[in-house]
């Protein structure tokens, strides 16, 4: 299955429209404190984001699998307006936005990372693409404007009740392309030959994470792999929360 450029563009635009509708429903569910519904909608949103990426990469197998997964989406029914906040509510409920990675300062403040929405890119080698190809994810700018010293960081993320943060985010190391003023990571490599093809996911640019609940659905993120200098980003679907490490 190979989509014509105009067909793929129309599909991604339709998917973007549906993702925006889900964003509105997620915000409505959160405002109504219906966290179970918000978590279910967020899961569906992630699947739609992955479908968009598969369409952009023209990955027919992935498109079919994700389309099948979306046959039975969560149907949100609003339960009413959210209750008004009480005067006794705690002053610090964590970061402002849910499912977004923040840098937590020594003073307990939450500092935003560089927030971007990237795009998928695919390249094919050899005549007619028969030499194989790669699928990549790219964001604007060769370096992040958020610079950190080695070991001098503490990352946190707030989730809806019942959400597993390990299902939401992953940490990747970007390759910096100063000439093209962009950062990129390889997602997969494919090989094509006379009797078939194969596709392998690239994982050596991912870093292992663990999470600790430090209260009120706020999780501290521990990076299990060593981090050298370079460009990094927490990926949550089509969103990236980027930063750089300097020696």
N, C-alpha and C positions, 0 to 999 in steps of 0.2 A: 504494500500500500504506500503510494507516494502522492501526497497532496500537492495540487498546483498552488503556487504562491498566493493567488487571490483567494483560493478556498481556505488555505491555512489561516490567512489573515482574518477572514470572516469568522472562522471558528474561534480564534483567540479573542476577537472582539466580543463575541457572544458569551464566551466563558468569563471575560472580564466583567461584563454586565451582571452575570449571575453571582460572581464573587462579591461585587458591590452590594447586591441584594442581601447576601449572607452576612456581610459586615453590618448592615443596618439591623438585621434580625439579632445578631450577636449583641450589638449595643443595646437593643431593646430588652433582650433577655437579661443582660447584666444589670440594666437599670431597674428591672423588676425583681432583682435578686433571685432569678431562676437560673442558678449556676449549672444545674444539670443540663438544661436546654442549651445554655451557652456553650458548654463543653461539647455537646453532641453536634451543634452547628459548626463549631470550630474544627471538629474532626472532618465533617463534610467539606468545609472550606479548603482544608489541606489537600483532600483528594482532588478537588477542582483545580487547585494550583498545580498539582502534579500532572493532571490531564493537560493543562495548558502547556507545560514544559514538554510533555511527550508530543503534542501536536507541533510545537515549534521545532523539535528535533526530528519530526517525521518518524517516530518510533512506533510502528504499527502494532507490534506485540503489546507494548505498554499501553497504547491507546485502547486496545480491545479489553485489556484487563481492568483498566480504570473505569471504562464505560460500564463494564459489568458490575463493578463495585458501587457505581452510582445508580443502579437500578432501584434501590430501596433507600432513598435519602430520608433524613430525619425531617419530620413535618412539625414546624414550630407553631404553637397556638399560644398567643399572649394570654397571660393570666391576669392582666390588669396593670394599672400603673404602679410604679415603685413607691414604697412607703417613704414618707419624709424623714430625713435624718434627725436623730434626737440630739439634744444638747450634750448628752453624756457620751456620745461617740468618741472614740480615741482620736487624738489629734493626728497621730501618725499611723496611717493604714498601709504604709508601704508606698511603692512607686505609683505615679499617676496612672500609667497605662498597664493593662494586663497583657501577658504573653509578649512583653518586650524586655530585652536584656538591658540592664543598667549597670553602671559602675558605682559601687557604694564607697563613699569616702570614709576616712577615719572618723569624721565628725557625724557619721550616720546620714549624710545627705545622698541623694540619688542623682547621679550625673548621666545624662544621655550620651550614648555612643553615636557615631555617624550613622544615620539611617538612610538606606538606599533601597530602591527596587531595581534589580538587575534584569537581564534578559538572557535567554538561551541562544547559543550559536552552534551550528554544526558545520563540519568541513569534511569533504570526501576526497580521498586520494586515488591516484591511478586513473586510467581511462574509464569514464562513466561511473566512477566511484567504486570500481571493483577492487581497488587496492585497500579498501577499508576507510575508516574515518574516525573522527572524534566528536564528542558532544561536550560543550563547555558552557559555563555560566559566567557572565561578565558584568562588572559594575563600573561606573564612571570614575575617572581619576586614578592616577598611578599610585598615589599614597593617600592614606586617611588623614584627616585633620585632627583626629584624636590620637595623641602620642602618649605612650606609657613606658615606664622603665621596667626592666625585667623583674618580675616578682612583686612589683608595686601595684597590685590591682586586686580587687575583690568584686566579682560579678554576681548579680542576683537577678532573679526573674520571679514575677508574681503570676500565679495561675488561678483559674477557676477551681473551686472545690471538685475533687474527683479527677482532675487532670494530672497526668504523669508528665513532668517537664521533659523527660527523656524522649517522649513522643513528639515534642514540639520543635526542639532546636538541635542543631549540630554545629560544631565549631570547625571551621576550615581555614587552611592557609592559602592565601592567594599568591599567584605569580604576578609581579608588577611589570607592566609594559609601559615604560615612560614615553616611548616613541608614539604610541597610540593613546596615551593618557587614559589607561584603563587597568583594571585588575581582573584576573580570570582564574578559574579553577577548571580542571578537566572533570567531567562527570562520568564519561564512559568512553570506551574504545571499541570499535567494531572491525571485523575482518570479513571480507567477501571473497568467495572462491567459486569455482565452477559448479560445485554440488551443494552449496549452501552458504550460510553465514553464521557468525557468532558475535556476541556482544558481551563485554566484560565491564563491570562497574569499577571505576577508579576510586580507591579508598585510602591510598597512602598520603593524601592531602587532608585527611580528617584527623581530629584529635579526640581522644576518649574523654568523656565527661562523667562526673558523678554529682549527685544533688543531695543537699541536706535541708530539711524543712526547719527554718528558724522562726516560724510563727506567722499566723494569718496568711497562709498559702504563699508565703515568701520563701523562696529556695535560694540558698547559696550554691553557686556553681564552682565545683572543683575541677581543674584541668589536670587530668591524670598523666598526660604526656608532656615531656619537656618542650618549652617554647623558646625558640631562638628569636633573633631580631627578624622583622619582616612584617607583612601585611596579613591581618586576620579578620575574620568576620563570623558572627553567630548567624546562621541561616534559619529562618522560620518561614517555610514556604517560599514565596517570592520576595520576602523582605530580608534585608541584611543589616545587621548592626555591627559596623566595622570599627577597627582600631589598628594601630600599628605599635610594634615593640621596637624600641631603640636601645642600643647597647649603652 
